[in-house]
Amino acid sequence: MTYLETAAKFYSDVAETPQIGLCCVQSSPLQLPGLKIPEQMQEMNYGCGTTVHAAELVGNPVVLYVGVGGGLEALQFAYFSRHNGSVIAVDPVPAMREAAARNLQIAAHENEWFDASFVEIIEGDAFALPVPDASVDVVAQNCLFNIFEPADLAKALKETYRVLKPGGRLLMSDPIATRPIPQHLKEDERLRALCLSGALTYAEYVQHLVDVGFGQVEVRARRPYRLLDKHNYKLDADLLLESLDTVSFKVDIPSDGACIFTGKTAIYAGSEELFDDGAGHVLQRGVPAAVCDKTAGKLGGLMPDKVLITDSTWHYNGGGCC
């Protein structure tokens, strides 16, 4: 049995017998006016963060959701695009597709605005998404891609890039590791299915996104997820996993490299009212300006005595220098 077959078997089992709190961090589902989330959906919330960011969902976008789970985030996406087939939910596990369909029928009874036809649940997997090139506005996945081994992750990300329209967004939430996962844990297929041993480091994770062509990556949140303690996991020291929420844009990579936003700002402290670096960044004296990490490094190195670069907040919600 391959690691992907192990994961499929595991999620088939939890579709039939939900395991509350299996993957999720301690947070309540996104609350939206007029949205009621069925209890069954909450019990099957196997995400590690959220991929539903309202600012990315204006204009009734078509959303492709990879790995439907219990249907919770598919329902939340449908809240923003209330028409037939606005959300396409893809999952290779029959039991999970069936459970999500049942849950969405319950949601239709509990939410007057929602019709189950808003979400189309279809068979498919992340390596061959069953939609045409450049056909969707948003692709989302929550705590799925971290299960994939690096070569398979690259395939899945290339597929998301293929199906997105130019300017489209990839919304992801995955665990990351604060240091490389030891090999003996990487090879444990059950731990990988549990989203505990497939996590990449932050740098590796972001590099995978850039390698397939995403020109801008924005970190929406970064928070503690799980602790792999040294006694139970046979480690030299405890290993903290974090959950990372990101939005990646299908835009060209600039000639000087991708723009990665982690919440840094640049503040000009010189004698002039404005500072222009000649590369498209104009800073008003004393006023923080959001900048990507690349620009932060350039400005900080150019005038370290006159430009203050603040630390990453790991919470960036749009706008900026690029």
Rosetta blueprint (number, residue, H / E / L):
1 M L
2 T L
3 Y H
4 L H
5 E H
6 T H
7 A H
8 A H
9 K H
10 F H
11 Y H
12 S H
13 D H
14 V H
15 A H
16 E H
17 T L
18 P L
19 Q L
20 I L
21 G L
22 L L
23 C L
24 C L
25 V L
26 Q L
27 S L
28 S L
29 P L
30 L L
31 Q L
32 L L
33 P L
34 G L
35 L L
36 K L
37 I L
38 P L
39 E H
40 Q H
41 M H
42 Q H
43 E H
44 M L
45 N L
46 Y L
47 G L
48 C L
49 G L
50 T L
51 T L
52 V L
53 H L
54 A H
55 A H
56 E H
57 L L
58 V L
59 G L
60 N L
61 P L
62 V L
63 V E
64 L E
65 Y E
66 V E
67 G L
68 V L
69 G L
70 G L
71 G L
72 L H
73 E H
74 A H
75 L H
76 Q H
77 F H
78 A H
79 Y H
80 F H
81 S L
82 R L
83 H L
84 N L
85 G L
86 S L
87 V E
88 I E
89 A E
90 V E
91 D E
92 P L
93 V L
94 P H
95 A H
96 M H
97 R H
98 E H
99 A H
100 A H
101 A H
102 R H
103 N H
104 L H
105 Q H
106 I H
107 A H
108 A H
109 H H
110 E H
111 N L
112 E L
113 W L
114 F L
115 D L
116 A H
117 S H
118 F H
119 V E
120 E E
121 I E
122 I E
123 E E
124 G L
125 D L
126 A L
127 F L
128 A L
129 L L
130 P L
131 V L
132 P L
133 D L
134 A L
135 S L
136 V E
137 D E
138 V E
139 V E
140 A E
141 Q E
142 N E
143 C L
144 L L
145 F H
146 N H
147 I H
148 F L
149 E L
150 P H
151 A H
152 D H
153 L H
154 A H
155 K H
156 A H
157 L H
158 K H
159 E H
160 T H
161 Y H
162 R H
163 V H
164 L E
165 K E
166 P E
167 G E
168 G E
169 R E
170 L E
171 L E
172 M E
173 S E
174 D E
175 P E
176 I E
177 A E
178 T L
179 R L
180 P L
181 I L
182 P L
183 Q H
184 H H
185 L H
186 K H
187 E L
188 D L
189 E H
190 R H
191 L H
192 R H
193 A H
194 L L
195 C L
196 L L
197 S L
198 G L
199 A L
200 L E
201 T E
202 Y H
203 A H
204 E H
205 Y H
206 V H
207 Q H
208 H H
209 L H
210 V H
211 D H
212 V L
213 G L
214 F L
215 G L
216 Q E
217 V E
218 E E
219 V E
220 R E
221 A E
222 R E
223 R E
224 P E
225 Y E
226 R E
227 L E
228 L E
229 D L
230 K L
231 H L
232 N L
233 Y L
234 K L
235 L L
236 D L
237 A L
238 D L
239 L E
240 L E
241 L E
242 E E
243 S E
244 L E
245 D E
246 T E
247 V E
248 S E
249 F E
250 K L
251 V L
252 D L
253 I L
254 P L
255 S L
256 D L
257 G L
258 A L
259 C E
260 I E
261 F E
262 T L
263 G L
264 K L
265 T E
266 A E
267 I E
268 Y E
269 A L
270 G L
271 S L
272 E L
273 E L
274 L E
275 F E
276 D E
277 D L
278 G L
279 A L
280 G L
281 H L
282 V E
283 L E
284 Q E
285 R E
286 G L
287 V L
288 P L
289 A E
290 A E
291 V L
292 C L
293 D H
294 K H
295 T H
296 A H
297 G H
298 K H
299 L H
300 G H
301 G H
302 L H
303 M L
304 P L
305 D L
306 K L
307 V E
308 L E
309 I E
310 T L
311 D L
312 S L
313 T L
314 W L
315 H L
316 Y L
317 N L
318 G L
319 G L
320 G L
321 C L
322 C L
